[in-house]
Amino acid sequence: MAVSNIRYGAGVTKEVGMDLQNMGAKNVCLMTDKNLSQLPPVQMVMDSLVKNGINFKMYDNVRVEPTDRSFMEAIEFAKKGVFDAYVAVGGGSTMDTCKAANLYASSPHSDFLDYVNAPIGMGKPVSVPLKPLIAVPTTSGTGSETTGVAIFDYEHLKVKTEPLLKIPVLGIASRAIKPTLGLIDPLHTLHMPDRVVANSGFDVLCHALESYTALPYHMRSPCPSNPITRPAYQGSNPVSDIWAVHALRIVAKYLKRAVRNPDDLEARSNMHLASAFAGIGFGNAGVHLCHGMSYPISGLVKTYKAKDYNVDHPLVPHGLSVVLTSPAVFTFTAQMSPERHLETAEILGADTRTARIPDAGPILADTLRKFLFDLDVDDGLAAIGYSKADIPALVKGTLPQERVTKLAPRPQSEEDLSVLFEASMKLY
Amino acid sequence: MAVSNIRYGAGVTKEVGMDLQNMGAKNVCLMTDKNLSQLPPVQMVMDSLVKNGINFKMYDNVRVEPTDRSFMEAIEFAKKGVFDAYVAVGGGSTMDTCKAANLYASSPHSDFLDYVNAPIGMGKPVSVPLKPLIAVPTTSGTGSETTGVAIFDYEHLKVKTEPLLKIPVLGIASRAIKPTLGLIDPLHTLHMPDRVVANSGFDVLCHALESYTALPYHMRSPCPSNPITRPAYQGSNPVSDIWAVHALRIVAKYLKRAVRNPDDLEARSNMHLASAFAGIGFGNAGVHLCHGMSYPISGLVKTYKAKDYNVDHPLVPHGLSVVLTSPAVFTFTAQMSPERHLETAEILGADTRTARIPDAGPILADTLRKFLFDLDVDDGLAAIGYSKADIPALVKGTLPQERVTKLAPRPQSEEDLSVLFEASMKLY
């Protein structure tokens, strides 16, 4: 149960130059995306590097929703630069790309698939030492600043296999790629538009709910005898539980306020912290069905274009694709730990005083529906362009996600997945 | 806000050899005390080292309640051994001694006072790299397996200054000396006698209460602009709060059961975890008056001999010396954060539904008195041998503890301290 270092506070970004100096860094790689490279968070980092006399090169070609190809390009940049430290400024895509760049630049003779999850990758444990990486998140959802996970879309496979399987989202998961330090600076969250806040917040919500209801760590199999070969995602456990519950309480208290008022510094600061807290939780415990099923929902997108996102192609934002199945998923999983499901419903506002344990699933599902309705979320998969005819493809796209789906507390057949997608077509 | 790695579970001690192998260790220093060196926890560690082919030397001369002299002796051993990793098996004394040995063996040209707290030491930041240290706690109280703090009694000063000042307890505090890994193995707690469980548990209780009520981090002064020179004890903050509250909930639920039934594995396991959790909390936030005032209470002991402790001299166990002033201390501090004081009273079992905010202090104090009474704790400082005549000496012994007392939410004069000691003479 390993936890990253984080530092929290308005303006902590300005300290990054001193941190790097304290780490002895002399040649730093600053990673970000094209959008952000012109904006205040990156400017603040550059000012701090200059002020502390630290040489750096900027890589601003991070792809939002990275692929193996975009990872490779960043890795090449990192290899050429021979950097002694990294700073990632952005959302999950940037932080994950930077983790991969650090890993493969530190292990130059490795094949790309060496560290990628089985069954497609080799899932080798990382034994090379990496360079320090400081993560500065600019969204409040991914929690990637605290996790040892990097997610990408494996395009290579898209081309080679049947077109239906468009979404083989893969991961690299190792404690070794966890950032050395996360700078949680709420100043970066004040200008996020409301849908971005809502969808990022749903990612936090699902990280918390899924990690709290994940298979308990002592029931996970296999359980390798050598600690170094145990997975980063180890199932729910007494440490991850603390973070999950605490993040959930913050979401219950602050998400609506944070969505509705961009100037509510208290609410947005708390959501920025909740993102990191939920990250520490799921980074140790793992997530399960909402995440496993979300990848085909995002990947098979047809024409849906999310409001408030500055992209020129159809897009189902990650947090939205995760949360739309949550009522169905937790109805399905509740029988394995009804008390936990009821407890989370209560935290999210349900009156559970007279609740019956067997009703835990429906109670949590109703609470989630009400929560989503209050936040103007689209009415299910149908509202973002899916119909019954798409279910076989959505199921097929979920099957390769066993990296996470195997952590669901209840095993699921293709038929079960089908039922879950169907139940998620309409929410209200 | 830095957090150690911990691994929890019955039998995790047996994995220490693999962990060391994974770290590349070839020549390990195993530290413990004379008592423990013959007992199962140390045997389990040695078996695991042998099984994994790891060379080691054992140092079993750790002093319970270490001094600068006993630290020095361990440091000499460490310097001579040229070790590449350390394992500490025992309570806080052993873990703290091992941290000091690792630090000074890694920084062989430093003077002992270089890293010791001001005003007596230089309080220099640690910039040398240390060797990995694995801590295996055998008591459930100190939380030292998760903290960057090592406490000792500075005998040197005892001799040179007036005899009244017998208790200049000092500390070395740096994130750099935090153990690399803590193995939280509840098997080691099953044979602790009931007073040891109770007193260790009181240490956890006070770590949680003091860190939760400590001066908030943004009100601490000075606030060095360079992160590396900021103290390990930084005041209460959003991360330490989570750990403090959670540890307190466990204490409320499990301490009485753990004291009363040595075979209650669930209760003792939970207290072993609570000790680590509270450690993560106070290791980031700090403690304040109960701890600051405890050092003279232990140090000036006359004839009191604690039940269940296998020592040949008068002894007030640390946890007892800490908890006896707690009703008075929290009555004194409540006005600075009455909501927090009321919240902790509620967690400890008080019915606060009709409570008035200004009564938070007395309510928490009454709750603590009831808690201590139920656990057969001695009736205040008078019951362990102190009288009104001792108060000036107790106050004098508290003054040098500004390392912690400055983190109290309310400044305190000598007169205030006097009143606090007097109010702690009798509890019930």
Chai-1 contact restraints between the chains, C-beta under 6 A:
chainA,res_idxA,chainB,res_idxB,connection_type,confidence,min_distance_angstrom,max_distance_angstrom,comment,restraint_id
A,M1,B,I6,contact,1.0,0.0,6.0,A-B,restraint_1
A,A2,B,N5,contact,1.0,0.0,6.0,A-B,restraint_2
A,V3,B,V3,contact,1.0,0.0,6.0,A-B,restraint_3
A,N5,B,A2,contact,1.0,0.0,6.0,A-B,restraint_4
A,I6,B,M1,contact,1.0,0.0,6.0,A-B,restraint_5
A,E15,B,P227,contact,1.0,0.0,6.0,A-B,restraint_6
A,M18,B,N226,contact,1.0,0.0,6.0,A-B,restraint_7
A,D19,B,P227,contact,1.0,0.0,6.0,A-B,restraint_8
A,N22,B,I228,contact,1.0,0.0,6.0,A-B,restraint_9
A,N226,B,M18,contact,1.0,0.0,6.0,A-B,restraint_10
A,P227,B,E15,contact,1.0,0.0,6.0,A-B,restraint_11
A,P227,B,D19,contact,1.0,0.0,6.0,A-B,restraint_12
A,I228,B,N22,contact,1.0,0.0,6.0,A-B,restraint_13
A,P238,B,L273,contact,1.0,0.0,6.0,A-B,restraint_14
A,I242,B,H246,contact,1.0,0.0,6.0,A-B,restraint_15
A,H246,B,I242,contact,1.0,0.0,6.0,A-B,restraint_16
A,L273,B,P238,contact,1.0,0.0,6.0,A-B,restraint_17
